[in-house]
């Protein structure tokens, strides 16, 4: 009788595990399209924010539709370039995993670029960036004027940075100073943007009005991680940018 009882418990437990695993698998399959759509909308929203669009998103009732409409209105072209700045055909820029691309040999990388035209007819390009903060990944988008050198806008975000410190990279006060900074110096060499430790006023005190912004007080590691992200990501586009200088 005891063996029968043990066998019953084992069979019952096995059946329940199979049933639960099946339910979870089905739920994951059903939710996957929704998760993918949410990720797509979030990505398009960040791209738009780098050109100062979708700023009134909190006031919109149907946010997904609004983002789609704004994206289709302003993003005129998406394409991929290689390390030589040449366009790569038949590659979907939007679906590229930048983390995987940056881990590849430079000659094998596919680098996504987003082109947009604003209401005044001015054209901008948008470049994605991805790096590492204090506790996890950080990412963002940097838009450039049609001189392919001057920053028009920037938006950054994070997964798990410290609230009130490193997490401040996704706030307007931190992002706004990137506007009008230059990626190249007067000699035409890639310089990127330096994030100065010391809080607000640090870049001004250093006299770096062209390439410098203030770091986050108490968030030095995240700030420096963002600085490294910009350096490491944007330099791979330098040939493409220089080829299109105006």
C-alpha positions as CSV (number, residue, x, y, z in Angstrom):
1,X,0.0,0.0,0.0
2,X,2.8,2.4,0.8
3,X,4.5,1.8,-2.6
4,X,1.2,2.4,-4.3
5,X,0.8,5.7,-2.4
6,X,4.3,6.8,-3.3
7,X,3.7,5.9,-7.0
8,X,0.5,7.9,-7.0
9,X,2.2,10.9,-5.5
10,X,5.0,10.7,-8.1
11,X,2.5,10.3,-11.0
12,X,0.3,13.1,-9.8
13,X,3.3,15.4,-9.3
14,X,4.6,14.6,-12.8
15,X,1.3,15.3,-14.4
16,X,0.9,18.6,-12.6
17,X,4.4,19.7,-13.6
18,X,3.6,18.9,-17.2
19,X,0.3,20.7,-17.1
20,X,1.8,23.8,-15.5
21,X,4.7,23.8,-17.9
22,X,2.3,23.5,-20.8
23,X,0.1,26.4,-19.5
24,X,3.2,28.6,-19.0
25,X,4.5,27.8,-22.5
26,X,1.2,28.6,-24.1
27,X,0.9,31.8,-22.1
28,X,4.4,32.8,-23.2
29,X,3.6,32.1,-26.8
30,X,0.4,34.1,-26.6
31,X,2.1,37.1,-24.9
32,X,5.2,37.1,-27.2
33,X,3.6,39.2,-30.0
34,X,2.3,41.8,-27.4
35,X,5.8,42.0,-25.8
36,X,7.4,42.5,-29.2
37,X,4.9,45.2,-30.0
38,X,5.6,47.0,-26.7
39,X,9.3,46.8,-27.4
40,X,8.8,48.2,-30.9
41,X,6.7,51.1,-29.6
42,X,9.2,51.9,-26.8
43,X,12.0,51.9,-29.4
44,X,10.1,54.2,-31.8
45,X,9.2,56.5,-28.9
46,X,12.9,56.9,-27.9
47,X,13.9,57.6,-31.5
48,X,11.2,60.3,-31.7
49,X,12.3,61.9,-28.4
50,X,15.8,62.3,-29.7
51,X,14.4,64.8,-32.3
52,X,12.0,66.4,-29.7
53,X,8.9,64.6,-30.9
54,X,6.4,62.5,-28.9
55,X,7.0,64.9,-26.0
56,X,3.2,65.1,-25.3
57,X,2.9,61.4,-25.1
58,X,1.5,61.5,-21.5
59,X,-1.5,63.5,-22.8
60,X,-2.4,61.1,-25.6
61,X,-5.1,58.5,-25.0
62,X,-4.1,56.0,-27.7
63,X,-0.3,56.1,-27.2
64,X,0.6,53.3,-29.6
65,X,-1.3,54.8,-32.5
66,X,0.2,58.2,-31.8
67,X,3.8,56.8,-31.8
68,X,3.2,54.9,-35.0
69,X,1.8,58.1,-36.7
70,X,4.6,60.3,-35.5
71,X,7.3,57.7,-36.5
72,X,5.9,57.3,-40.0
73,X,5.6,61.1,-40.3
74,X,9.1,62.1,-39.3
75,X,11.3,59.0,-40.0
76,X,11.8,59.1,-43.7
77,X,14.4,56.3,-44.1
78,X,16.1,53.6,-42.2
79,X,19.3,52.0,-43.5
80,X,22.5,50.2,-42.5
81,X,26.1,51.2,-43.0
82,X,29.4,49.3,-42.6
83,X,32.6,50.5,-41.0
84,X,33.6,52.2,-44.3
85,X,30.5,54.3,-44.2
86,X,28.9,52.4,-47.2
87,X,25.3,51.5,-47.2
88,X,24.5,47.8,-46.8
89,X,21.6,46.5,-48.8
90,X,18.8,44.1,-47.7
91,X,19.3,44.5,-44.0
92,X,16.5,45.8,-41.7
93,X,18.0,48.6,-39.6
94,X,15.1,48.6,-37.1
95,X,15.5,44.9,-36.1
96,X,19.3,45.0,-35.5
97,X,20.5,44.1,-32.1
98,X,23.2,46.7,-31.5
99,X,24.8,44.8,-28.6
100,X,25.5,41.8,-30.9
101,X,26.7,44.0,-33.7
102,X,29.2,45.8,-31.5
103,X,30.6,42.4,-30.3
104,X,31.4,41.5,-33.9
105,X,34.6,42.1,-35.9
106,X,34.4,45.7,-37.1
107,X,34.4,44.6,-40.7
108,X,31.3,42.5,-40.1
109,X,29.2,45.1,-38.3
110,X,25.9,46.4,-39.6
111,X,25.3,49.9,-38.1
112,X,21.7,51.2,-38.2
113,X,20.9,54.8,-39.1
114,X,17.6,56.6,-39.0
115,X,17.0,59.6,-41.2
116,X,14.2,62.1,-40.5
117,X,12.8,65.4,-41.8
118,X,11.2,67.9,-39.5
119,X,8.2,70.2,-40.1
120,X,10.6,73.0,-41.2
121,X,12.2,70.7,-43.8
122,X,15.5,70.3,-42.0
123,X,17.0,66.8,-42.0
124,X,18.5,65.0,-39.1
125,X,20.1,61.6,-38.7
126,X,19.7,59.4,-35.6
127,X,22.2,57.0,-34.3
128,X,21.5,54.3,-31.6
129,X,24.0,53.8,-28.7
130,X,24.3,51.1,-26.1
131,X,26.7,50.6,-23.2
132,X,27.0,49.6,-19.5
133,X,26.2,51.7,-16.5
134,X,26.8,50.8,-12.8
135,X,24.2,48.0,-12.4
136,X,23.3,47.1,-16.0
137,X,22.8,48.1,-19.6
138,X,22.2,51.7,-20.6
139,X,21.2,52.8,-24.1
140,X,19.9,55.8,-26.1
141,X,19.7,57.7,-29.4
142,X,21.7,60.7,-30.6
143,X,20.4,62.8,-33.4
144,X,22.7,65.0,-35.5
145,X,22.1,68.0,-37.7
146,X,22.7,67.8,-41.4
147,X,26.3,68.7,-40.9
148,X,26.8,65.2,-39.5
149,X,28.8,66.7,-36.6
150,X,26.5,68.7,-34.3
151,X,24.2,67.1,-31.8
152,X,20.6,68.1,-32.3
153,X,19.1,66.0,-29.4
154,X,19.8,63.0,-27.2
155,X,17.8,60.6,-25.2
156,X,19.1,58.0,-22.8
157,X,17.6,55.2,-20.6
158,X,18.7,52.4,-18.3
159,X,17.5,49.1,-16.9
160,X,18.6,49.3,-13.2
161,X,20.6,52.4,-12.3
162,X,20.2,53.9,-8.9
163,X,17.2,56.2,-8.5
164,X,18.2,59.8,-7.9
165,X,21.7,59.1,-9.0
166,X,22.7,57.2,-12.2
167,X,19.0,56.9,-13.1
168,X,19.0,60.6,-13.8
169,X,20.5,59.9,-17.3
170,X,16.9,59.7,-18.5
171,X,15.9,63.1,-17.3
172,X,15.6,66.2,-19.4
173,X,18.1,68.3,-17.3
174,X,20.8,65.8,-18.1
175,X,20.0,65.2,-21.7
176,X,19.4,68.8,-22.8
177,X,23.0,70.0,-22.5
178,X,24.1,67.5,-25.2
179,X,22.4,69.7,-27.8
180,X,24.9,71.6,-30.0
181,X,27.9,69.6,-28.8
182,X,30.3,68.5,-31.5
183,X,31.6,65.0,-32.3
184,X,34.7,66.2,-34.2
185,X,37.3,68.8,-33.2
186,X,38.5,71.7,-35.4
187,X,41.1,69.4,-37.0
188,X,38.4,67.0,-38.2
189,X,39.4,64.3,-35.7
190,X,36.7,62.3,-33.8
191,X,36.5,63.7,-30.3
192,X,33.1,62.5,-29.0
193,X,31.5,64.1,-25.9
194,X,33.2,64.2,-22.4
195,X,31.1,63.9,-19.3
196,X,32.8,66.0,-16.5
197,X,32.7,64.9,-12.9
198,X,31.7,67.5,-10.4
199,X,28.0,68.0,-11.1
200,X,26.4,71.0,-12.7
201,X,28.9,73.6,-14.0
202,X,31.8,71.2,-14.2
203,X,32.0,71.4,-18.0
204,X,31.8,75.1,-18.0
205,X,34.5,75.3,-15.3
206,X,36.7,73.1,-17.5
207,X,36.2,75.5,-20.3
208,X,34.8,72.7,-22.6
209,X,31.9,74.4,-24.3
210,X,32.2,72.4,-27.5
211,X,32.4,68.7,-26.4
212,X,31.6,68.7,-22.6
213,X,28.6,68.2,-20.4
214,X,28.1,67.8,-16.7
215,X,28.1,64.5,-15.0
216,X,25.5,63.5,-12.4
217,X,26.5,64.3,-8.8
218,X,26.8,61.0,-7.0
219,X,26.4,59.1,-10.3
220,X,29.9,59.2,-11.5
221,X,30.2,55.5,-12.6
222,X,27.0,55.7,-14.7
223,X,28.1,59.1,-16.1
224,X,31.4,57.7,-17.1
225,X,29.7,54.6,-18.5
226,X,27.6,56.9,-20.7
227,X,30.7,58.7,-21.8
228,X,32.3,55.4,-22.8
229,X,29.2,54.4,-24.6
230,X,29.2,57.5,-26.7
231,X,32.9,57.1,-27.5
232,X,32.7,53.4,-28.3
233,X,29.5,53.6,-30.3
234,X,29.8,56.8,-32.2
235,X,33.4,56.3,-33.3
236,X,32.3,53.3,-35.4
237,X,30.1,55.7,-37.4
238,X,32.9,58.3,-37.9
239,X,33.8,57.3,-41.4
240,X,30.2,57.5,-42.5
241,X,29.8,60.9,-40.8
242,X,32.9,62.4,-42.3
243,X,31.9,61.1,-45.8
244,X,28.7,63.1,-45.5
245,X,30.0,66.4,-44.0
246,X,28.5,69.5,-45.3
